[in-house]
Amino acid sequence: MSFSQDVWQRNLALYQKTLAHPFNQALAKGTLSKDTFCHYVIQDAHYLLAYGRALAVCAAKAFEAEDVIQFADSAKIAIVVERSLHDDFMQNFDISKDEFQNTPLSLACHHYTSFLTATAWSESYPVVLASLLPCYWIYAEVGNDIVRNSVPNNPYQAWIDTYAGDEFNAVVKKVIETIDRVAERCDADTIEKMHQAYTRGAELEWLFWDSAYRQEKWLGLDEK
């Protein structure tokens, strides 16, 4: 069994819980409130900068030249291309630059980005790669499920299509192939650390959606 097959089976229940989360169910039905979606978009834009940084460190630690190119390109995409998509969505949903810049990271976003950056700097390439995989893989699988169940004229269809498109799925497939190739040369202790890193990342994926659904804020910030 490959690493990817094993890690997916180990975390299948968590994935199913993520798929069934009210945020993702409401997104597919088009019933998600605008305020909730806007909260999510702002936090996701904050998240992408940290994710791009972690990808850049991952590229620097990669074993093979092709992997350096793969993750350096991914870092650029996360920061430049996907941030520009967020700018478009912010304009479409009337989120000003001031509102975005003055909105701090939620607890979940802060936790997730701190985990990714700390892992990127402190762990080996295989473990860093495993920590980054949930954002790729779970997002793609959730996106594919939502696009299959999305209602006609869904106000969030453009967002759904972004993460369920062929181009994004091709990128995810390549990352899975890379981590399986990397895992083949790892010892048992490293493999276990990879599993732990993936599981924590998967947990934080769920928490990120849950936080957005509850429009989580730091205690007291909305009481000024």
N, C-alpha and C positions, 0 to 999 in steps of 0.2 A: 504494500500500500504506500502510495506517495505521501509526502508530508501534507500536501494540500487536501487530499482525500481524508487523511486522518484528522487534521485540524477542523475540517468542516463537520465531520461526524461528531467530534467531541463537543462542538459548539452549536449543533443543530437546534437544540431546544431554545437557546438564546436567540438564534436567528428567527425562529418561528415566533418568538415573543416580540421581536422587533417588527416583523412583518404585520403582526396583529395589533400593533400599537395604534391607539386612536388617532394620532397625528397622521400616520401613513394611510389609515383607512379613510379618514376625512379628506386627505389630499386626493385620493383616487376618486372619491365621490364628488369632489368639487365643493364640499361643504365646510372646508377649513376656513376659519375666520381670517379676514384680511390682517387683523392685528397680529394674530398668531403667525401667519406666514411672514409678515414683515419682521417680527422678532427673530424668526428663524433665519431669514436672509441676512440680516445684519450680523448675527452671530456666526453664520457660515462664512461670511466675508472675512471676519476677524480670524476665523479658524484657518482659512486657506493660506494666509501669510505664514503662520506657524508650520502648517503642513508643507509648504514649499521649502521652508528652511530645513525641516527635517529630511525632506527628499534630497536636498543639496548635500547634507552631511552623509546621507546614505550613499550618494554617488561618490563622494570622496573616499568612502571606506570600501567600495565595491572591489571584488576580486578580479574581475575581468574588464577590459577596456569597453566592451560592448555594454556592460552593466553601468559603467560610469556614464556613457552616453545616454542610456535609457533613462536613468534617474535624474541626470542633469536636465534632460529635456522635460521630464515630468515636473521638475521643480519650476521650470520656466512656465509651463502650462498652468500650473496651480496658481502662480502669482500673477501672470500677465493675462493669459487668455480667460481663465475662469473669473478673475477679478473684473475683467471687462464685462463678462456676462452678468455679474452681480450689479455692476453699475447700471446696465440696461434694466434689470429687474427693479432696482431701486427707483429709477426714473418712472417706470411703468406703475409702480405702487406708491408713488409720491413720497419716497424716503429721501430727504435732503442730505447733502454731504455733511452738513453740520450735525444732523441727527445721528448719522452713522458714526462720525468721528467722536461725538460726545457720549455715545452709548458704550459703557464698559463691557468687557467680557462677562458673560454670565458665569455662575459657579461651574456649570458643566463644561462650558467652553474653556474656561481657565484650567480646569482639571485635565481635560483632554489634551490641550496644547502643551501644558506643562509635562504631561506624561510623554508625549511624542518628542519634545525637544530634549528632555532629560535622557530618554532612552537613546536618542540619536547620538548624543555626545558621549554617553558613558558605556554603551554596550557595543558588542561586535557587530559586524555587518549582517550576519544571518539574523540576529535578534532584532536589530533595527528594521530590517526588511519585514520581519513577522509583525512588528508593531504597526507598520504602515499598511499592511495588507487588508485589514478590515474595512478601512475607508474606501479602498478600491472595490473589494469584492462584495461586501454587504450592500454598499450603495448601488452597485450594478444590479444585484439580485432583487433588491427592493424596488428599484426603478423598473426592472422588467416586469415584476408582478403588478405594480401600479399601472403601467401603461396597458397591460392586458385587461385591467379592470376599470380603467378610467371611463367616466361617463362622457357622452358627447358634449361638446362646447364647455369642457372643463376650463375654468378660468386660470388654472395652473398648468395647462397642457404644455406650454412652451418649456416650463421648468422640468416637467416629467420627461419630455422628449430629450432634453439635454443629457440626462443620466441613463436613459434607456436606449440611446442610439448605438448604431453599429460601431462607430469610431471609438466610443468610450468602452464598449464591451471588448473590442479588439485589444485595447490597451490593458484591460484587466486580465485577459487571457495570457498576454505576454508576461505580465507580472507573476501570475501563477506559475507559468512555465519556468521563470527565472528562480523563484523561491524553491521549486522542486529540485532544480538542478543544483542550487546552492546547498540545500538540505542533504543531498546525497553524499557530500564530503564532510558533513558535520558529525561530531561524536554525540553520544547519548545525552550528555549533560547539556550540550548546546541545543540539541533538539528539544529538550524539556523546557529550556529557557525560551525558545521560540514559541512553544505552545503557550507558555504563561503570558508572553508579550501579546500574542494574538488574542487570547481570551480577554485580557484587560482592555485591549483596543476595541474588541467587539462589545464589551460591557459599556464602554464609553460612547460607542455609537448609539446604543439604546438610550443611554442617559442624555445624549445630546438632543435626540428627538423628544424625549420626555420633558426635558427642560424647556424646549421651545413650545411644546403643547401647553405647559403651565405658565408660559411667559415669565420664567424665573428671573428674579432680580436680587441683587445684593440687599440684605436686610437694611431698611432705613432709607435707601436711595429714592424710593418713591414717596417719602414722607417729608420731603424738604418744604 
